[in-house]
Amino acid sequence: MKRILLSAASLVLAVAALPAAAKGDAEKGKALFYTCTGCHGIADYKNAYPTYRVPKVGGQNEQYLVTALTGYKNGERKHPTMQAQAESFSEQEIADIAAYLSSLKPAK
């Protein structure tokens, strides 16, 4: 019983020590996303080489966007253009972009 209580207390302390997720500001995110519109805001846009369809990200889940952009920033997700873009953003700016995009209606 003592071991279980100690484990539970350790878990609570570990969770409490995690950094709080930044609260995004959609207005700031809108300004930051402006340069991304060239790829992610054009209907049916396809990259010239290699050829692939660029996803529309408006209306996407906010936490998914934070996770994806952070993955590009940290090199966990591989895409040269996205890595270069994400590396330039702070955690707050990523939260702001995610807040803006998640506030939009999904592209059809």
PDB file as gemmi writes it, atoms N, CA and C in Angstrom:
CRYST1    1.000    1.000    1.000  90.00  90.00  90.00 P 1                      
ATOM      1  N   MET A   1       0.833  -1.200   0.000  1.00  0.00           N  
ATOM      2  CA  MET A   1       0.000   0.000   0.000  1.00  0.00           C  
ATOM      3  C   MET A   1       0.869   1.252   0.000  1.00  0.00           C  
ATOM      4  N   LYS A   2       1.918   1.214   0.809  1.00  0.00           N  
ATOM      5  CA  LYS A   2       2.817   2.360   0.895  1.00  0.00           C  
ATOM      6  C   LYS A   2       3.486   2.631  -0.459  1.00  0.00           C  
ATOM      7  N   ARG A   3       3.839   1.559  -1.159  1.00  0.00           N  
ATOM      8  CA  ARG A   3       4.473   1.688  -2.480  1.00  0.00           C  
ATOM      9  C   ARG A   3       3.508   2.330  -3.480  1.00  0.00           C  
ATOM     10  N   ILE A   4       2.239   1.938  -3.431  1.00  0.00           N  
ATOM     11  CA  ILE A   4       1.235   2.491  -4.335  1.00  0.00           C  
ATOM     12  C   ILE A   4       1.046   3.986  -4.069  1.00  0.00           C  
ATOM     13  N   LEU A   5       0.953   4.359  -2.807  1.00  0.00           N  
ATOM     14  CA  LEU A   5       0.798   5.776  -2.466  1.00  0.00           C  
ATOM     15  C   LEU A   5       2.023   6.585  -2.892  1.00  0.00           C  
ATOM     16  N   LEU A   6       3.201   6.018  -2.704  1.00  0.00           N  
ATOM     17  CA  LEU A   6       4.425   6.701  -3.110  1.00  0.00           C  
ATOM     18  C   LEU A   6       4.474   6.869  -4.625  1.00  0.00           C  
ATOM     19  N   SER A   7       4.063   5.823  -5.358  1.00  0.00           N  
ATOM     20  CA  SER A   7       4.021   5.900  -6.819  1.00  0.00           C  
ATOM     21  C   SER A   7       3.013   6.948  -7.282  1.00  0.00           C  
ATOM     22  N   ALA A   8       1.857   6.971  -6.661  1.00  0.00           N  
ATOM     23  CA  ALA A   8       0.823   7.941  -7.029  1.00  0.00           C  
ATOM     24  C   ALA A   8       1.297   9.365  -6.747  1.00  0.00           C  
ATOM     25  N   ALA A   9       1.931   9.568  -5.606  1.00  0.00           N  
ATOM     26  CA  ALA A   9       2.445  10.891  -5.257  1.00  0.00           C  
ATOM     27  C   ALA A   9       3.523  11.320  -6.249  1.00  0.00           C  
ATOM     28  N   SER A  10       4.372  10.391  -6.647  1.00  0.00           N  
ATOM     29  CA  SER A  10       5.415  10.700  -7.626  1.00  0.00           C  
ATOM     30  C   SER A  10       4.807  11.106  -8.958  1.00  0.00           C  
ATOM     31  N   LEU A  11       3.759  10.408  -9.371  1.00  0.00           N  
ATOM     32  CA  LEU A  11       3.085  10.723 -10.628  1.00  0.00           C  
ATOM     33  C   LEU A  11       2.456  12.114 -10.579  1.00  0.00           C  
ATOM     34  N   VAL A  12       1.810  12.434  -9.484  1.00  0.00           N  
ATOM     35  CA  VAL A  12       1.192  13.754  -9.326  1.00  0.00           C  
ATOM     36  C   VAL A  12       2.255  14.851  -9.403  1.00  0.00           C  
ATOM     37  N   LEU A  13       3.375  14.648  -8.740  1.00  0.00           N  
ATOM     38  CA  LEU A  13       4.457  15.638  -8.774  1.00  0.00           C  
ATOM     39  C   LEU A  13       5.046  15.771 -10.171  1.00  0.00           C  
ATOM     40  N   ALA A  14       5.184  14.670 -10.882  1.00  0.00           N  
ATOM     41  CA  ALA A  14       5.734  14.703 -12.233  1.00  0.00           C  
ATOM     42  C   ALA A  14       4.815  15.483 -13.165  1.00  0.00           C  
ATOM     43  N   VAL A  15       3.520  15.250 -13.070  1.00  0.00           N  
ATOM     44  CA  VAL A  15       2.560  15.963 -13.909  1.00  0.00           C  
ATOM     45  C   VAL A  15       2.550  17.451 -13.558  1.00  0.00           C  
ATOM     46  N   ALA A  16       2.631  17.766 -12.278  1.00  0.00           N  
ATOM     47  CA  ALA A  16       2.636  19.164 -11.848  1.00  0.00           C  
ATOM     48  C   ALA A  16       3.879  19.901 -12.337  1.00  0.00           C  
ATOM     49  N   ALA A  17       4.960  19.168 -12.529  1.00  0.00           N  
ATOM     50  CA  ALA A  17       6.215  19.780 -12.966  1.00  0.00           C  
ATOM     51  C   ALA A  17       6.252  20.042 -14.467  1.00  0.00           C  
ATOM     52  N   LEU A  18       5.317  19.466 -15.221  1.00  0.00           N  
ATOM     53  CA  LEU A  18       5.287  19.685 -16.666  1.00  0.00           C  
ATOM     54  C   LEU A  18       4.991  21.150 -16.967  1.00  0.00           C  
ATOM     55  N   PRO A  19       5.619  21.684 -18.003  1.00  0.00           N  
ATOM     56  CA  PRO A  19       5.329  23.082 -18.347  1.00  0.00           C  
ATOM     57  C   PRO A  19       3.893  23.222 -18.836  1.00  0.00           C  
ATOM     58  N   ALA A  20       3.282  24.319 -18.481  1.00  0.00           N  
ATOM     59  CA  ALA A  20       1.917  24.576 -18.941  1.00  0.00           C  
ATOM     60  C   ALA A  20       1.952  24.900 -20.426  1.00  0.00           C  
ATOM     61  N   ALA A  21       0.976  24.392 -21.140  1.00  0.00           N  
ATOM     62  CA  ALA A  21       0.896  24.676 -22.573  1.00  0.00           C  
ATOM     63  C   ALA A  21       0.581  26.158 -22.762  1.00  0.00           C  
ATOM     64  N   ALA A  22       1.247  26.756 -23.717  1.00  0.00           N  
ATOM     65  CA  ALA A  22       1.015  28.171 -23.996  1.00  0.00           C  
ATOM     66  C   ALA A  22      -0.398  28.366 -24.537  1.00  0.00           C  
ATOM     67  N   LYS A  23      -1.054  29.404 -24.091  1.00  0.00           N  
ATOM     68  CA  LYS A  23      -2.389  29.755 -24.584  1.00  0.00           C  
ATOM     69  C   LYS A  23      -2.204  30.590 -25.838  1.00  0.00           C  
ATOM     70  N   GLY A  24      -2.820  30.149 -26.923  1.00  0.00           N  
ATOM     71  CA  GLY A  24      -2.638  30.828 -28.193  1.00  0.00           C  
ATOM     72  C   GLY A  24      -3.511  32.055 -28.372  1.00  0.00           C  
ATOM     73  N   ASP A  25      -2.994  33.028 -29.102  1.00  0.00           N  
ATOM     74  CA  ASP A  25      -3.703  34.252 -29.451  1.00  0.00           C  
ATOM     75  C   ASP A  25      -3.984  34.188 -30.955  1.00  0.00           C  
ATOM     76  N   ALA A  26      -5.245  33.980 -31.316  1.00  0.00           N  
ATOM     77  CA  ALA A  26      -5.627  33.789 -32.720  1.00  0.00           C  
ATOM     78  C   ALA A  26      -5.276  34.996 -33.592  1.00  0.00           C  
ATOM     79  N   GLU A  27      -5.392  36.203 -33.066  1.00  0.00           N  
ATOM     80  CA  GLU A  27      -5.068  37.401 -33.863  1.00  0.00           C  
ATOM     81  C   GLU A  27      -3.579  37.430 -34.210  1.00  0.00           C  
ATOM     82  N   LYS A  28      -2.737  37.124 -33.249  1.00  0.00           N  
ATOM     83  CA  LYS A  28      -1.296  37.060 -33.525  1.00  0.00           C  
ATOM     84  C   LYS A  28      -1.001  35.917 -34.491  1.00  0.00           C  
ATOM     85  N   GLY A  29      -1.712  34.796 -34.304  1.00  0.00           N  
ATOM     86  CA  GLY A  29      -1.528  33.645 -35.180  1.00  0.00           C  
ATOM     87  C   GLY A  29      -1.893  33.947 -36.616  1.00  0.00           C  
ATOM     88  N   LYS A  30      -2.918  34.763 -36.813  1.00  0.00           N  
ATOM     89  CA  LYS A  30      -3.330  35.146 -38.170  1.00  0.00           C  
ATOM     90  C   LYS A  30      -2.199  35.877 -38.874  1.00  0.00           C  
ATOM     91  N   ALA A  31      -1.551  36.795 -38.181  1.00  0.00           N  
ATOM     92  CA  ALA A  31      -0.433  37.539 -38.768  1.00  0.00           C  
ATOM     93  C   ALA A  31       0.749  36.614 -39.052  1.00  0.00           C  
ATOM     94  N   LEU A  32       1.031  35.691 -38.146  1.00  0.00           N  
ATOM     95  CA  LEU A  32       2.148  34.761 -38.329  1.00  0.00           C  
ATOM     96  C   LEU A  32       1.896  33.790 -39.480  1.00  0.00           C  
ATOM     97  N   PHE A  33       0.646  33.402 -39.678  1.00  0.00           N  
ATOM     98  CA  PHE A  33       0.290  32.434 -40.713  1.00  0.00           C  
ATOM     99  C   PHE A  33       0.332  33.033 -42.113  1.00  0.00           C  
ATOM    100  N   TYR A  34       0.379  34.341 -42.217  1.00  0.00           N  
ATOM    101  CA  TYR A  34       0.308  35.017 -43.519  1.00  0.00           C  
ATOM    102  C   TYR A  34       1.273  34.407 -44.537  1.00  0.00           C  
ATOM    103  N   THR A  35       2.516  34.185 -44.162  1.00  0.00           N  
ATOM    104  CA  THR A  35       3.490  33.635 -45.111  1.00  0.00           C  
ATOM    105  C   THR A  35       3.208  32.179 -45.461  1.00  0.00           C  
ATOM    106  N   CYS A  36       2.461  31.482 -44.642  1.00  0.00           N  
ATOM    107  CA  CYS A  36       2.128  30.076 -44.890  1.00  0.00           C  
ATOM    108  C   CYS A  36       1.006  29.939 -45.915  1.00  0.00           C  
ATOM    109  N   THR A  37       0.270  31.011 -46.129  1.00  0.00           N  
ATOM    110  CA  THR A  37      -0.883  30.992 -47.026  1.00  0.00           C  
ATOM    111  C   THR A  37      -0.499  30.612 -48.449  1.00  0.00           C  
ATOM    112  N   GLY A  38       0.726  30.950 -48.862  1.00  0.00           N  
ATOM    113  CA  GLY A  38       1.181  30.632 -50.213  1.00  0.00           C  
ATOM    114  C   GLY A  38       1.110  29.153 -50.535  1.00  0.00           C  
ATOM    115  N   CYS A  39       1.263  28.309 -49.553  1.00  0.00           N  
ATOM    116  CA  CYS A  39       1.154  26.857 -49.776  1.00  0.00           C  
ATOM    117  C   CYS A  39      -0.133  26.285 -49.182  1.00  0.00           C  
ATOM    118  N   HIS A  40      -0.457  26.685 -47.963  1.00  0.00           N  
ATOM    119  CA  HIS A  40      -1.573  26.064 -47.249  1.00  0.00           C  
ATOM    120  C   HIS A  40      -2.904  26.766 -47.438  1.00  0.00           C  
ATOM    121  N   GLY A  41      -2.936  27.832 -48.229  1.00  0.00           N  
ATOM    122  CA  GLY A  41      -4.179  28.567 -48.403  1.00  0.00           C  
ATOM    123  C   GLY A  41      -4.703  28.592 -49.820  1.00  0.00           C  
ATOM    124  N   ILE A  42      -4.058  27.852 -50.713  1.00  0.00           N  
ATOM    125  CA  ILE A  42      -4.483  27.855 -52.111  1.00  0.00           C  
ATOM    126  C   ILE A  42      -5.180  26.533 -52.422  1.00  0.00           C  
ATOM    127  N   ALA A  43      -6.413  26.619 -52.876  1.00  0.00           N  
ATOM    128  CA  ALA A  43      -7.184  25.404 -53.172  1.00  0.00           C  
ATOM    129  C   ALA A  43      -6.473  24.546 -54.214  1.00  0.00           C  
ATOM    130  N   ASP A  44      -6.381  23.256 -53.947  1.00  0.00           N  
ATOM    131  CA  ASP A  44      -5.783  22.264 -54.848  1.00  0.00           C  
ATOM    132  C   ASP A  44      -4.327  22.535 -55.197  1.00  0.00           C  
ATOM    133  N   TYR A  45      -3.603  23.234 -54.317  1.00  0.00           N  
ATOM    134  CA  TYR A  45      -2.192  23.509 -54.578  1.00  0.00           C  
ATOM    135  C   TYR A  45      -1.386  22.218 -54.508  1.00  0.00           C  
ATOM    136  N   LYS A  46      -0.508  22.037 -55.487  1.00  0.00           N  
ATOM    137  CA  LYS A  46       0.399  20.893 -55.500  1.00  0.00           C  
ATOM    138  C   LYS A  46       1.809  21.430 -55.651  1.00  0.00           C  
ATOM    139  N   ASN A  47       2.719  20.858 -54.902  1.00  0.00           N  
ATOM    140  CA  ASN A  47       4.119  21.236 -55.018  1.00  0.00           C  
ATOM    141  C   ASN A  47       4.649  20.760 -56.361  1.00  0.00           C  
ATOM    142  N   ALA A  48       5.544  21.535 -56.980  1.00  0.00           N  
ATOM    143  CA  ALA A  48       6.057  21.196 -58.313  1.00  0.00           C  
ATOM    144  C   ALA A  48       6.969  19.970 -58.285  1.00  0.00           C  
ATOM    145  N   TYR A  49       7.919  19.931 -57.362  1.00  0.00           N  
ATOM    146  CA  TYR A  49       8.821  18.782 -57.293  1.00  0.00           C  
ATOM    147  C   TYR A  49       9.349  18.638 -55.883  1.00  0.00           C  
ATOM    148  N   PRO A  50       9.250  17.509 -55.281  1.00  0.00           N  
ATOM    149  CA  PRO A  50       8.453  16.382 -55.769  1.00  0.00           C  
ATOM    150  C   PRO A  50       6.975  16.737 -55.692  1.00  0.00           C  
ATOM    151  N   THR A  51       6.197  16.108 -56.528  1.00  0.00           N  
ATOM    152  CA  THR A  51       4.782  16.430 -56.607  1.00  0.00           C  
ATOM    153  C   THR A  51       4.022  15.836 -55.419  1.00  0.00           C  
ATOM    154  N   TYR A  52       3.342  16.659 -54.685  1.00  0.00           N  
ATOM    155  CA  TYR A  52       2.452  16.216 -53.613  1.00  0.00           C  
ATOM    156  C   TYR A  52       1.445  17.322 -53.350  1.00  0.00           C  
ATOM    157  N   ARG A  53       0.296  16.915 -52.842  1.00  0.00           N  
ATOM    158  CA  ARG A  53      -0.765  17.866 -52.511  1.00  0.00           C  
ATOM    159  C   ARG A  53      -0.456  18.468 -51.142  1.00  0.00           C  
ATOM    160  N   VAL A  54      -0.517  19.773 -51.058  1.00  0.00           N  
ATOM    161  CA  VAL A  54      -0.260  20.471 -49.795  1.00  0.00           C  
ATOM    162  C   VAL A  54      -1.567  20.512 -49.002  1.00  0.00           C  
ATOM    163  N   PRO A  55      -1.551  20.038 -47.766  1.00  0.00           N  
ATOM    164  CA  PRO A  55      -2.802  19.997 -46.996  1.00  0.00           C  
ATOM    165  C   PRO A  55      -3.279  21.381 -46.574  1.00  0.00           C  
ATOM    166  N   LYS A  56      -4.575  21.547 -46.570  1.00  0.00           N  
ATOM    167  CA  LYS A  56      -5.192  22.744 -46.021  1.00  0.00           C  
ATOM    168  C   LYS A  56      -5.297  22.526 -44.513  1.00  0.00           C  
ATOM    169  N   VAL A  57      -4.882  23.481 -43.739  1.00  0.00           N  
ATOM    170  CA  VAL A  57      -4.812  23.281 -42.297  1.00  0.00           C  
ATOM    171  C   VAL A  57      -5.851  24.078 -41.510  1.00  0.00           C  
ATOM    172  N   GLY A  58      -6.626  24.907 -42.184  1.00  0.00           N  
ATOM    173  CA  GLY A  58      -7.687  25.645 -41.510  1.00  0.00           C  
ATOM    174  C   GLY A  58      -8.736  24.700 -40.952  1.00  0.00           C  
ATOM    175  N   GLY A  59      -9.110  24.924 -39.695  1.00  0.00           N  
ATOM    176  CA  GLY A  59     -10.118  24.084 -39.052  1.00  0.00           C  
ATOM    177  C   GLY A  59      -9.548  22.824 -38.418  1.00  0.00           C  
ATOM    178  N   GLN A  60      -8.240  22.646 -38.515  1.00  0.00           N  
ATOM    179  CA  GLN A  60      -7.595  21.469 -37.924  1.00  0.00           C  
ATOM    180  C   GLN A  60      -7.618  21.592 -36.398  1.00  0.00           C  
ATOM    181  N   ASN A  61      -7.530  20.462 -35.718  1.00  0.00           N  
ATOM    182  CA  ASN A  61      -7.510  20.406 -34.258  1.00  0.00           C  
ATOM    183  C   ASN A  61      -6.304  21.190 -33.719  1.00  0.00           C  
ATOM    184  N   GLU A  62      -6.558  22.052 -32.744  1.00  0.00           N  
ATOM    185  CA  GLU A  62      -5.506  22.925 -32.205  1.00  0.00           C  
ATOM    186  C   GLU A  62      -4.323  22.143 -31.633  1.00  0.00           C  
ATOM    187  N   GLN A  63      -4.592  21.130 -30.836  1.00  0.00           N  
ATOM    188  CA  GLN A  63      -3.489  20.370 -30.236  1.00  0.00           C  
ATOM    189  C   GLN A  63      -2.703  19.607 -31.293  1.00  0.00           C  
ATOM    190  N   TYR A  64      -3.386  19.115 -32.318  1.00  0.00           N  
ATOM    191  CA  TYR A  64      -2.684  18.440 -33.415  1.00  0.00           C  
ATOM    192  C   TYR A  64      -1.710  19.407 -34.082  1.00  0.00           C  
ATOM    193  N   LEU A  65      -2.157  20.639 -34.344  1.00  0.00           N  
ATOM    194  CA  LEU A  65      -1.304  21.627 -34.982  1.00  0.00           C  
ATOM    195  C   LEU A  65      -0.083  21.958 -34.124  1.00  0.00           C  
ATOM    196  N   VAL A  66      -0.292  22.118 -32.827  1.00  0.00           N  
ATOM    197  CA  VAL A  66       0.827  22.385 -31.912  1.00  0.00           C  
ATOM    198  C   VAL A  66       1.811  21.221 -31.961  1.00  0.00           C  
ATOM    199  N   THR A  67       1.290  20.001 -31.895  1.00  0.00           N  
ATOM    200  CA  THR A  67       2.145  18.817 -31.914  1.00  0.00           C  
ATOM    201  C   THR A  67       2.909  18.710 -33.232  1.00  0.00           C  
ATOM    202  N   ALA A  68       2.232  18.944 -34.345  1.00  0.00           N  
ATOM    203  CA  ALA A  68       2.876  18.844 -35.659  1.00  0.00           C  
ATOM    204  C   ALA A  68       3.960  19.903 -35.825  1.00  0.00           C  
ATOM    205  N   LEU A  69       3.636  21.151 -35.531  1.00  0.00           N  
ATOM    206  CA  LEU A  69       4.629  22.218 -35.680  1.00  0.00           C  
ATOM    207  C   LEU A  69       5.816  22.031 -34.740  1.00  0.00           C  
ATOM    208  N   THR A  70       5.538  21.579 -33.535  1.00  0.00           N  
ATOM    209  CA  THR A  70       6.621  21.312 -32.584  1.00  0.00           C  
ATOM    210  C   THR A  70       7.480  20.161 -33.085  1.00  0.00           C  
ATOM    211  N   GLY A  71       6.860  19.151 -33.685  1.00  0.00           N  
ATOM    212  CA  GLY A  71       7.603  18.034 -34.262  1.00  0.00           C  
ATOM    213  C   GLY A  71       8.525  18.476 -35.390  1.00  0.00           C  
ATOM    214  N   TYR A  72       8.043  19.380 -36.240  1.00  0.00           N  
ATOM    215  CA  TYR A  72       8.900  19.937 -37.294  1.00  0.00           C  
ATOM    216  C   TYR A  72      10.031  20.754 -36.673  1.00  0.00           C  
ATOM    217  N   LYS A  73       9.699  21.556 -35.688  1.00  0.00           N  
ATOM    218  CA  LYS A  73      10.698  22.410 -35.022  1.00  0.00           C  
ATOM    219  C   LYS A  73      11.805  21.570 -34.397  1.00  0.00           C  
ATOM    220  N   ASN A  74      11.437  20.455 -33.783  1.00  0.00           N  
ATOM    221  CA  ASN A  74      12.404  19.593 -33.096  1.00  0.00           C  
ATOM    222  C   ASN A  74      13.057  18.563 -34.014  1.00  0.00           C  
ATOM    223  N   GLY A  75      12.643  18.524 -35.277  1.00  0.00           N  
ATOM    224  CA  GLY A  75      13.215  17.564 -36.217  1.00  0.00           C  
ATOM    225  C   GLY A  75      12.614  16.174 -36.132  1.00  0.00           C  
ATOM    226  N   GLU A  76      11.551  16.010 -35.346  1.00  0.00           N  
ATOM    227  CA  GLU A  76      10.886  14.707 -35.225  1.00  0.00           C  
ATOM    228  C   GLU A  76      10.038  14.404 -36.454  1.00  0.00           C  
ATOM    229  N   ARG A  77       9.545  15.443 -37.090  1.00  0.00           N  
ATOM    230  CA  ARG A  77       8.810  15.314 -38.355  1.00  0.00           C  
ATOM    231  C   ARG A  77       9.715  15.856 -39.442  1.00  0.00           C  
ATOM    232  N   LYS A  78       9.791  15.138 -40.541  1.00  0.00           N  
ATOM    233  CA  LYS A  78      10.741  15.493 -41.591  1.00  0.00           C  
ATOM    234  C   LYS A  78      10.056  16.115 -42.802  1.00  0.00           C  
ATOM    235  N   HIS A  79      10.385  17.346 -43.072  1.00  0.00           N  
ATOM    236  CA  HIS A  79      10.004  18.049 -44.298  1.00  0.00           C  
ATOM    237  C   HIS A  79      10.834  19.323 -44.295  1.00  0.00           C  
ATOM    238  N   PRO A  80      11.763  19.470 -45.251  1.00  0.00           N  
ATOM    239  CA  PRO A  80      12.709  20.596 -45.205  1.00  0.00           C  
ATOM    240  C   PRO A  80      12.063  21.969 -45.085  1.00  0.00           C  
ATOM    241  N   THR A  81      11.023  22.232 -45.860  1.00  0.00           N  
ATOM    242  CA  THR A  81      10.388  23.547 -45.815  1.00  0.00           C  
ATOM    243  C   THR A  81       9.685  23.764 -44.481  1.00  0.00           C  
ATOM    244  N   MET A  82       8.946  22.751 -44.033  1.00  0.00           N  
ATOM    245  CA  MET A  82       8.233  22.884 -42.768  1.00  0.00           C  
ATOM    246  C   MET A  82       9.199  22.982 -41.585  1.00  0.00           C  
ATOM    247  N   GLN A  83      10.291  22.236 -41.640  1.00  0.00           N  
ATOM    248  CA  GLN A  83      11.277  22.326 -40.564  1.00  0.00           C  
ATOM    249  C   GLN A  83      11.863  23.736 -40.505  1.00  0.00           C  
ATOM    250  N   ALA A  84      12.220  24.291 -41.659  1.00  0.00           N  
ATOM    251  CA  ALA A  84      12.787  25.641 -41.699  1.00  0.00           C  
ATOM    252  C   ALA A  84      11.804  26.665 -41.147  1.00  0.00           C  
ATOM    253  N   GLN A  85      10.545  26.536 -41.516  1.00  0.00           N  
ATOM    254  CA  GLN A  85       9.525  27.469 -41.009  1.00  0.00           C  
ATOM    255  C   GLN A  85       9.345  27.314 -39.501  1.00  0.00           C  
ATOM    256  N   ALA A  86       9.143  26.087 -39.057  1.00  0.00           N  
ATOM    257  CA  ALA A  86       8.843  25.839 -37.645  1.00  0.00           C  
ATOM    258  C   ALA A  86      10.007  26.189 -36.732  1.00  0.00           C  
ATOM    259  N   GLU A  87      11.226  26.012 -37.214  1.00  0.00           N  
ATOM    260  CA  GLU A  87      12.395  26.344 -36.388  1.00  0.00           C  
ATOM    261  C   GLU A  87      12.434  27.825 -36.037  1.00  0.00           C  
ATOM    262  N   SER A  88      11.794  28.644 -36.850  1.00  0.00           N  
ATOM    263  CA  SER A  88      11.807  30.085 -36.597  1.00  0.00           C  
ATOM    264  C   SER A  88      10.754  30.514 -35.576  1.00  0.00           C  
ATOM    265  N   PHE A  89       9.840  29.619 -35.205  1.00  0.00           N  
ATOM    266  CA  PHE A  89       8.752  29.972 -34.289  1.00  0.00           C  
ATOM    267  C   PHE A  89       9.071  29.606 -32.849  1.00  0.00           C  
ATOM    268  N   SER A  90       8.678  30.469 -31.937  1.00  0.00           N  
ATOM    269  CA  SER A  90       8.746  30.155 -30.507  1.00  0.00           C  
ATOM    270  C   SER A  90       7.559  29.264 -30.159  1.00  0.00           C  
ATOM    271  N   GLU A  91       7.554  28.707 -28.953  1.00  0.00           N  
ATOM    272  CA  GLU A  91       6.406  27.905 -28.508  1.00  0.00           C  
ATOM    273  C   GLU A  91       5.140  28.751 -28.501  1.00  0.00           C  
ATOM    274  N   GLN A  92       5.264  30.005 -28.088  1.00  0.00           N  
ATOM    275  CA  GLN A  92       4.094  30.892 -28.058  1.00  0.00           C  
ATOM    276  C   GLN A  92       3.578  31.148 -29.463  1.00  0.00           C  
ATOM    277  N   GLU A  93       4.471  31.363 -30.407  1.00  0.00           N  
ATOM    278  CA  GLU A  93       4.039  31.602 -31.780  1.00  0.00           C  
ATOM    279  C   GLU A  93       3.370  30.367 -32.373  1.00  0.00           C  
ATOM    280  N   ILE A  94       3.867  29.194 -32.040  1.00  0.00           N  
ATOM    281  CA  ILE A  94       3.214  27.952 -32.489  1.00  0.00           C  
ATOM    282  C   ILE A  94       1.809  27.875 -31.908  1.00  0.00           C  
ATOM    283  N   ALA A  95       1.670  28.202 -30.633  1.00  0.00           N  
ATOM    284  CA  ALA A  95       0.341  28.201 -29.994  1.00  0.00           C  
ATOM    285  C   ALA A  95      -0.574  29.223 -30.657  1.00  0.00           C  
ATOM    286  N   ASP A  96      -0.034  30.379 -31.014  1.00  0.00           N  
ATOM    287  CA  ASP A  96      -0.831  31.422 -31.666  1.00  0.00           C  
ATOM    288  C   ASP A  96      -1.316  30.957 -33.042  1.00  0.00           C  
ATOM    289  N   ILE A  97      -0.434  30.359 -33.822  1.00  0.00           N  
ATOM    290  CA  ILE A  97      -0.806  29.853 -35.147  1.00  0.00           C  
ATOM    291  C   ILE A  97      -1.871  28.774 -35.017  1.00  0.00           C  
ATOM    292  N   ALA A  98      -1.681  27.867 -34.073  1.00  0.00           N  
ATOM    293  CA  ALA A  98      -2.654  26.785 -33.863  1.00  0.00           C  
ATOM    294  C   ALA A  98      -4.010  27.341 -33.440  1.00  0.00           C  
ATOM    295  N   ALA A  99      -4.005  28.353 -32.590  1.00  0.00           N  
ATOM    296  CA  ALA A  99      -5.272  28.970 -32.149  1.00  0.00           C  
ATOM    297  C   ALA A  99      -5.993  29.598 -33.340  1.00  0.00           C  
ATOM    298  N   TYR A 100      -5.250  30.274 -34.186  1.00  0.00           N  
ATOM    299  CA  TYR A 100      -5.864  30.891 -35.380  1.00  0.00           C  
ATOM    300  C   TYR A 100      -6.432  29.831 -36.325  1.00  0.00           C  
ATOM    301  N   LEU A 101      -5.604  28.867 -36.690  1.00  0.00           N  
ATOM    302  CA  LEU A 101      -6.047  27.868 -37.663  1.00  0.00           C  
ATOM    303  C   LEU A 101      -7.222  27.039 -37.156  1.00  0.00           C  
ATOM    304  N   SER A 102      -7.212  26.709 -35.890  1.00  0.00           N  
ATOM    305  CA  SER A 102      -8.308  25.891 -35.356  1.00  0.00           C  
ATOM    306  C   SER A 102      -9.617  26.690 -35.273  1.00  0.00           C  
ATOM    307  N   SER A 103      -9.521  28.015 -35.351  1.00  0.00           N  
ATOM    308  CA  SER A 103     -10.735  28.845 -35.302  1.00  0.00           C  
ATOM    309  C   SER A 103     -11.410  28.960 -36.670  1.00  0.00           C  
ATOM    310  N   LEU A 104     -10.728  28.518 -37.732  1.00  0.00           N  
ATOM    311  CA  LEU A 104     -11.255  28.617 -39.088  1.00  0.00           C  
ATOM    312  C   LEU A 104     -12.160  27.443 -39.413  1.00  0.00           C  
ATOM    313  N   LYS A 105     -13.010  27.631 -40.407  1.00  0.00           N  
ATOM    314  CA  LYS A 105     -13.801  26.522 -40.919  1.00  0.00           C  
ATOM    315  C   LYS A 105     -12.910  25.656 -41.786  1.00  0.00           C  
ATOM    316  N   PRO A 106     -13.053  24.335 -41.727  1.00  0.00           N  
ATOM    317  CA  PRO A 106     -12.217  23.467 -42.562  1.00  0.00           C  
ATOM    318  C   PRO A 106     -12.410  23.750 -44.054  1.00  0.00           C  
ATOM    319  N   ALA A 107     -11.315  23.638 -44.793  1.00  0.00           N  
ATOM    320  CA  ALA A 107     -11.386  23.816 -46.247  1.00  0.00           C  
ATOM    321  C   ALA A 107     -12.133  22.657 -46.856  1.00  0.00           C  
ATOM    322  N   LYS A 108     -12.859  22.925 -47.928  1.00  0.00           N  
ATOM    323  CA  LYS A 108     -13.618  21.852 -48.594  1.00  0.00           C  
ATOM    324  C   LYS A 108     -12.862  21.325 -49.757  1.00  0.00           C  
TER     325      LYS A 108                                                      
END                                                                             
